[in-house]
Amino acid sequence: MPIYHKLGNFPQKRHTVFQSPQGKHYYEQLFGTEGFNGFSSLLYHVHRPTQVKEILKSYSVAPKVAVDKNIKALLLKGFDIKPADDFLDSRKVVLLNSDCHIGLAAPKQSMKTYFYKNADADEMLFIHKGKGVLRTFMGNIPFEYGDYLIIPRGMIYQMEFETADNRIFFVESFHPLYTPKRYKNTSGQHLEHSPFCERDFKLPTELETHDQKGDFLIKIKKEGMMHEVLYASHPFDVVGWDGYNFPWGISIHNFEPITGRVHQPPPVHQHF
């Protein structure tokens, strides 16, 4: 899904000096999911994004397999999962393998006291119930029932809910999440027979730029561990960015699968 997008202010040429009107230097960051090879964006921060004041604690959040190497058929009652106040506490992994973790969540409250970053996996959140705004350092995306939200690994974000009854289906993918190759031409543009196109995507808007120093709690998930880290400046301090790697969304209501007289095979319903 190579779409170029941009928000805020940035210099005409990459890797050059970029200063504020007061003569203060902004700090350039290359943000990508596959090093220098995959999609990436260039971000410009008010403060150095590497300023860590303290690592408070680290603890395991690796899912525990209840039934391993199983062949028995099981019924998973997703809507019976118990709600929890906190977004991360509410997330329960129900299926996993070496490629992805699949889970369910029923958070009741917005993330207000900390920020979150998954350093290992792209995240897909499907909104079964609820409404709110995905807030990230690359801009905000309003969401509602039926929306898929794609959050690249390494993205610092918060979920802000307008509702208390929220239900989310999520996937943590250890490989980048892209739209299927068969939907696109050799340049990456979606073809005419694709069940959705670039016009349907929800792209980041409303870039927040916070010029604040202090103690900002970031919960970072890496290799099955959660690390609680204090940043020295607000993580949402980006004044501008451009590129191809950013959070985005799409509504299930804009998905138009191919239909016929008989039931079509599962690939016609594929999103990613």
C-alpha positions in Angstrom: 0.0 0.0 0.0 2.6 2.6 -1.1 0.7 5.9 -0.5 2.6 9.1 0.1 1.2 11.2 2.9 2.4 14.2 4.8 1.4 16.4 7.8 2.8 19.6 9.4 6.1 21.3 8.4 9.3 19.8 7.1 12.3 21.0 5.0 12.3 20.8 1.2 15.2 18.4 1.1 15.8 15.4 3.4 18.7 15.2 5.8 19.3 18.9 6.0 19.2 21.4 8.8 15.7 22.3 9.8 15.1 25.1 12.3 12.1 26.6 14.1 11.3 30.4 13.6 13.3 30.9 16.8 16.4 29.3 15.4 16.0 26.0 17.4 17.0 22.8 15.6 14.5 20.1 14.9 15.6 16.5 15.1 15.1 14.2 12.2 14.0 10.5 12.7 13.7 7.8 10.1 10.7 5.7 11.1 10.4 2.3 9.3 9.3 -1.2 9.9 11.9 -3.1 7.9 15.0 -1.0 8.4 16.1 0.9 5.3 14.4 -1.6 3.0 10.6 -1.3 3.6 8.2 1.6 3.8 9.4 4.5 5.9 8.7 8.1 6.9 10.9 11.0 8.0 9.7 12.7 11.2 10.9 16.0 12.7 10.8 16.3 16.5 11.0 19.3 18.8 13.2 17.3 21.2 15.5 14.3 20.7 13.2 11.2 20.7 16.0 9.1 22.4 15.9 10.9 25.8 15.1 8.2 28.3 15.2 9.3 32.0 14.6 6.0 33.7 13.5 2.4 33.1 11.0 1.9 35.9 10.3 -1.8 35.7 10.1 -4.7 33.2 7.7 -7.7 33.4 6.6 -10.6 31.3 3.4 -10.3 29.2 4.0 -13.4 27.1 0.8 -15.3 26.6 0.6 -18.7 28.4 -0.6 -21.5 26.1 -3.4 -23.4 27.8 -3.7 -26.2 25.3 -0.6 -26.9 23.2 -0.4 -28.9 19.9 -4.1 -29.3 20.0 -6.4 -31.0 17.5 -9.7 -30.6 19.4 -12.3 -28.3 18.0 -13.1 -25.3 20.3 -15.7 -22.6 20.4 -14.4 -19.2 21.4 -17.1 -16.9 22.8 -15.4 -13.6 22.1 -18.2 -11.4 23.5 -18.0 -13.1 26.8 -14.6 -11.7 27.6 -14.7 -9.6 30.8 -14.2 -5.8 30.4 -11.3 -4.1 32.2 -10.7 -0.5 32.8 -7.2 -0.4 31.3 -6.6 -0.8 27.5 -3.6 -3.1 27.9 -5.0 -5.1 30.8 -8.1 -5.8 28.8 -6.2 -7.4 25.9 -6.4 -11.2 26.0 -4.5 -13.3 23.5 -6.6 -16.4 22.5 -4.7 -17.8 19.6 -1.0 -17.6 18.7 1.8 -19.0 16.5 5.2 -17.7 15.4 3.6 -15.3 12.9 0.9 -13.6 14.9 -1.1 -13.3 18.1 -4.8 -13.0 17.9 -6.8 -11.6 20.7 -9.8 -9.8 22.1 -10.2 -6.7 24.3 -13.0 -4.9 26.2 -11.4 -1.7 27.5 -13.7 0.7 29.4 -11.4 3.7 29.8 -9.1 5.8 27.6 -5.4 5.7 27.9 -4.6 8.9 29.9 -1.7 8.1 32.2 0.7 6.5 29.7 1.5 5.9 26.0 2.0 2.5 24.4 4.5 1.2 21.8 4.6 -2.3 20.4 8.2 -2.7 19.3 7.8 -6.2 17.8 4.6 -6.3 15.8 2.3 -4.4 13.5 -1.1 -4.2 15.1 -4.5 -4.5 13.6 -7.5 -3.4 15.8 -11.0 -4.1 14.6 -13.7 -2.1 16.4 -16.6 -4.3 17.2 -18.1 -1.8 19.6 -17.1 1.7 20.5 -16.1 5.1 19.2 -13.1 7.4 19.7 -9.8 8.6 18.4 -6.5 6.8 17.8 -3.9 9.4 18.8 -0.3 8.9 17.6 2.8 11.0 17.1 2.0 11.1 13.4 -1.5 12.4 13.7 -5.0 11.2 14.8 -7.6 9.0 13.2 -11.2 9.0 14.4 -12.7 5.5 14.6 -16.1 3.9 15.1 -17.9 0.5 14.7 -16.6 -1.4 11.8 -13.2 0.2 11.4 -9.9 -1.5 11.0 -6.9 0.4 12.4 -3.5 -0.5 11.2 -0.7 0.6 13.6 2.9 0.0 12.4 5.4 -1.5 14.9 7.3 1.2 16.8 4.3 3.6 16.7 3.7 5.4 20.0 0.0 5.8 20.5 -3.0 6.2 22.8 -6.6 5.0 22.4 -9.1 7.7 23.4 -12.7 6.3 23.8 -15.9 8.3 23.7 -17.7 5.2 25.1 -17.4 2.8 28.0 -18.7 -0.3 26.2 -15.9 -1.1 23.8 -15.1 -4.4 22.1 -11.9 -4.9 20.0 -10.6 -7.8 17.9 -6.8 -7.4 17.5 -4.0 -9.1 15.7 -0.3 -8.6 16.5 1.6 -9.5 13.3 5.3 -10.1 13.4 5.4 -9.4 9.6 4.3 -6.0 8.2 0.6 -5.7 7.4 0.0 -4.7 3.8 -3.0 -5.1 1.5 -2.9 -8.2 -0.7 -0.6 -8.2 -3.8 -3.3 -9.4 -6.1 -5.3 -6.3 -5.4 -2.5 -4.1 -6.8 -0.5 -3.4 -9.9 3.3 -3.5 -10.1 3.6 0.0 -8.8 1.4 -0.7 -5.8 -1.8 1.1 -6.9 -5.0 -0.8 -6.2 -6.6 -2.2 -9.3 -10.1 -1.7 -10.6 -11.3 -5.1 -9.4 -10.0 -4.6 -5.9 -12.8 -4.7 -3.2 -11.5 -1.3 -1.9 -9.2 1.4 -3.1 -7.1 4.3 -1.7 -10.1 6.5 -1.6 -11.5 4.4 1.2 -8.5 4.7 3.6 -8.6 6.8 6.7 -5.3 8.6 6.9 -3.9 10.5 9.9 -5.0 14.1 10.5 -4.8 16.7 13.3 -1.1 16.4 14.0 -0.5 17.2 17.7 2.8 18.9 18.6 3.6 19.1 22.3 6.7 21.1 23.3 6.9 19.7 26.8 9.6 18.4 29.1 8.9 16.3 32.2 8.2 12.6 33.0 6.2 10.8 30.4 5.4 7.1 30.9 5.8 4.9 27.8 4.9 1.2 28.0 7.0 -0.6 25.4 6.3 -4.2 24.5 9.3 -6.2 23.2 10.1 -9.9 23.0 7.2 -10.8 25.4 8.2 -8.2 28.0 6.6 -4.9 29.0 9.1 -2.2 29.8 7.8 0.9 31.6 10.1 3.8 30.5 10.1 7.4 31.4 10.8 9.8 28.5 12.2 13.2 29.2 9.8 14.9 26.7 6.3 14.5 25.4 6.4 11.7 22.7 3.9 13.7 20.6 6.4 16.4 19.7 6.5 15.9 15.9 6.2 19.2 13.9 5.9 17.5 10.6 6.6 14.3 8.6 6.3 12.8 5.2 6.6 9.3 3.7 4.9 6.0 3.3 4.9 4.5 6.8 2.1 5.7 9.1 -1.1 4.5 10.8 -4.2 4.2 8.7 -7.7 2.8 8.8 -10.5 1.4 6.7 -14.1 0.6 7.4 -15.6 -2.8 6.8 -18.6 -1.0 5.4 -16.5 0.2 2.4 -15.4 -3.4 1.6 -17.1 -4.7 -1.5 -16.3 -8.3 -2.2 -16.9 -10.1 -5.4 -20.1 -12.1 -5.3 -21.7 -14.7 -7.5 -24.5 -17.3 -7.7 -22.7 -19.6 -5.4 -20.7 -19.0 -2.2 -17.3 -17.5 -3.0 -14.1 -18.9 -1.5 -12.5 -17.2 1.5 -9.9 -15.1 -0.4 -12.6 -12.8 -1.7 -13.0 -11.5 1.8 -9.3 -10.8 2.4 -8.3 -7.4 3.7 -4.6 -7.7 4.5 
